[in-house]
Structures are given as structure tokens and as C-alpha cells.
Amino acid sequence: MAVNTNFFKILTGLAFVALATAFFLYNQGFETWVGPVLALFFVCLAIGIQGWEKLKGFSFTIWIFAAVTISMFYPEYFQTAWTFELKILIVPLLQLIMFGMGTAMSLQDFAGVIKMPKAVFIGLICQFSIMPVVGISLATLFGFPPEIAAGVVLVGSSPSGLASNVMAYLARANLALSVTLTTVATLLAPLMTPLLMNLLAGQLVHIDFWGMMWDITKIVILPIIAGLIFNKLVHGRADWLDNAMPKVSMVSIAIIITIITAAGRDSLLEIGLALILTSFMHNMAGYFFGYWGCRLVKLDEKSCRTIALEVGMQNGGLASGIALQMGKVATIGLAPAVFGPLMNITGSSLATWWRGRPTGEEVNTQEARSEVTT
């Protein structure tokens, strides 16, 4: 055990040595070497923090930063392979992720709508109102070019993703409500996302309402249905699939973000900092308004946390796939590519902070025990 701990500590130390080296090389004008050394920093850090219980949840996001760093410095390797355009892989990878989501679901997941109608209704209202409105407001405030601005709106108009379910679990929130909201919001996406895009971004770019509806249906709905059928037919006989699909999904997300980053490298270099700031503000606004909006209507603490995470954490992968289908992955697809890794950092941090704070149930339990004792 001590050897493993030392190994992780050594790698963490090497990570910061690599970071210092990258700064030194940049200051000395050796830009050619900055990319590989910076990627080495992220790789060593991603492995090194596995030895730290409170930090290892960030490992996947750091791996993505490593991939993004390489794609920023060497974009040509992530645009084409021989004569094959790598961006063609985005939609099949998304369909694979959605199929995996379907295999992890059953019809019982929809029972939450009946059991928690008020929370589900409020969650869906927040999901499809807060983020789209904040998105167009921020895009207008920062004065982005039309297609970049449309990408910000697209992020806000997308449903929540599977990452929100993981964060809800970590935050000791209402996991059943989280799964229900993700499921229902995803199924509503073929209608709501084109509708919101047409309403809020129609003046920025041309929106083919019916075309976008069909694109989302074939990217999301059909693979989920296939996954549900697969789960029904082989339930309990394919444990290997349950174990493999989360890893496949994570690798697929990393590949998608890397390809989009390479495709939009020039635009990112031009407006990167502004887009990062916009994504951060967009993400934090989702948490803030989602949580306090639910507090105003007097939902319980667990439901407030759940809806905050569902609102703030959007399905960036789906937004990227829509951008590709629109033929604008290098511009409209940039905001989803930036938003995805960022929301994992903020979501993990918020979930960890909430995990250490009482949900209200603990207080009630302690009061009940006190009454019994007296």
C-alpha cells in the first residue's frame, strides 16, 4: 500500500515539475515543446491524483484536458486519418453512449414521474427555461459572432446528461429524481431543443426545425430504445456490458471533445478566454437559479440539490452532435466542447461540498432520536 501511495505522490510531483518546465520553455521561446510537456503535466496529474481520495474524481476531466492540449497543438492529427474525416465519428459515438444509457434503464425509471410529479415538473421547467435564457443573454453580452453565440444557446437548450446522475449521487441528493429528470428531459429534447433554438437563435443562424428534430431522434431516442430492448432481452445475463459501458462512454466523450477542439482550434485561439468565462458563468447560473428557484417553491433540500445539478450540467455531447449535423462543428460546436470539461470540474466540486453538509434528513433523525431518549 505504501508503494502505491509513493507512486502516486511521485507522479503528482512530476506533474508540477512538468508544469514549471512548460512555463520555462514558453518564456524562453521554445513553443514547439510546450504542448507535449503540458500534456505530460495533465497525464501525470490525472494518474497521480488517483492516490488522493478527495481528488480522484477529477481524474477523467484532467485526462480530457490532456487530450485537448494535444489537439490544440497538433490539430492536424485529429481532423483526418489518411483521407477519413474524424468528425464523422462523432454521431456514431454519441449513439453508442445513448445505447449504453438505454441498457442501464428500464421502464421503472419512468415511475418517478408518477411518484414525484411536482419535483419532476419544476425540474423540467427549470431545465428548459433557465439555461436557454441565460445562454442567449451571455452570448449577447459578450458580443460573440453569430455561430459561436448559437453554440452557447445550443448548450442551454440541450437536456441534462448522465454526468448529473453521478454528481447527484455524490452530493447525497435525490438520485431517483435525477435519473427521472435526465430520462424525461432527454426524451423531450427532439421537441424542446429545436423549439428553443428556433426561438432564441433563429436570428443568429438558420434553424431547420424538423431536420434538427430528426437528428436528435436518431442520435438519442432510437439508440435509447434499442438499449431498452437489449436490456429487456438480456437482463441479468450481460454483467460485462454494465461494467464496460461507463468506460466506453467516458472514452467516447473524450474522443468527441478532442475532435471538436481540433476542428475549432483557430476560433478557440481567437475567443477562447471569453468562451471559457461564458461557459463558467452559464454553468454557475444553472446551479444558482436551479437551486434557489426550487427553494422558493419549498422543495426539500435533496430535490433542490438534484434540480440544481440537472439544470447546470447539460449534455454537451448531444449539443456537439447537433452542431455536426448542422455542418457547424468548428463554430457552433465550440461552446459544448468547452462547457463539457468545465461542468465536470464545477459539478464535482459542488457535489463534494454538498456531500459534507446535512440534507435535513440527518437533523430530523437526530431530533427523533433525542425525543425517544427523553
C-alpha positions, 0 to 999 in steps of 0.5 A: 500500500505504501508503494502505491501511495509513493507512486502516486505522490511521485507522479503528482510531483512530476506533474508540477515539475512538468508544469514549471518546465512548460512555463520555462520553455514558453518564456524562453521561446521554445513553443514547439515543446510546450504542448507535449510537456503540458500534456505530460503535466495533465497525464501525470496529474490525472494518474497521480491524483488517483492516490488522493481520495478527495481528488480522484474524481477529477481524474477523467476531466484532467485526462480530457484536458490532456487530450485537448492540449494535444489537439490544440497543438497538433490539430492536424492529427485529429481532423483526418486519418489518411483521407477519413474525416474524424468528425464523422465519428462523432454521431456514431459515438454519441449513439453508442453512449445513448445505447449504453444509457438505454441498457442501464434503464428500464421502464421503472425509471419512468415511475418517478414521474408518477411518484414525484410529479411536482419535483419532476415538473419544476425540474423540467421547467427549470431545465428548459427555461433557465439555461436557454435564457441565460445562454442567449443573454451571455452570448449577447453580452459578450458580443460573440459572432453569430455561430459561436453565440448559437453554440452557447444557446445550443448548450442551454437548450440541450437536456441534462446528461448522465454526468448529473446522475453521478454528481447527484449521487455524490452530493447525497441528493435525490438520485431517483429524481435525477435519473427521472429528470435526465430520462424525461428531459432527454426524451423531450429534447427532439421537441424542446431543443429545436423549439428553443433554438428556433426561438432564441437563435433563429436570428443568429443562424438558420434553424431547420426545425424538423431536420434538427428534430430528426437528428436528435431522434436518431442520435438519442431516442432510437439508440435509447430504445434499442438499449431498452430492448437489449436490456429487456432481452438480456437482463441479468445475463450481460454483467460485462456490458454494465461494467464496460459501458461507463468506460466506453462512454467516458472514452467516447466523450473524450474522443468527441471533445478532442475532435471538436477542439481540433476542428475549432482550434483557430476560433478557440485561439481567437475567443477562447478566454471569453468562451471559457468565462461564458461557459463558467458563468452559464454553468454557475447560473444553472446551479444558482437559479436551479437551486434557489428557484426550487427553494422558493417553491419549498422543495426539500433540500435533496430535490433542490440539490438534484434540480440544481445539478440537472439544470447546470450540467447539460449534455454537451455531447448531444449539443456537439452532435447537433452542431455536426449535423448542422455542418457547424462543428468548428463554430457552433460546436465550440461552446459544448466542447468547452462547457463539457470539461468545465461542468465536470470540474464545477459539478464535482466540486459542488457535489463534494461540498454538498456531500459534507453538509446535512440534507435535513434528513440527518437533523430530523433523525437526530431530533427523533432520536433525542425525543425517544431518549427523553 
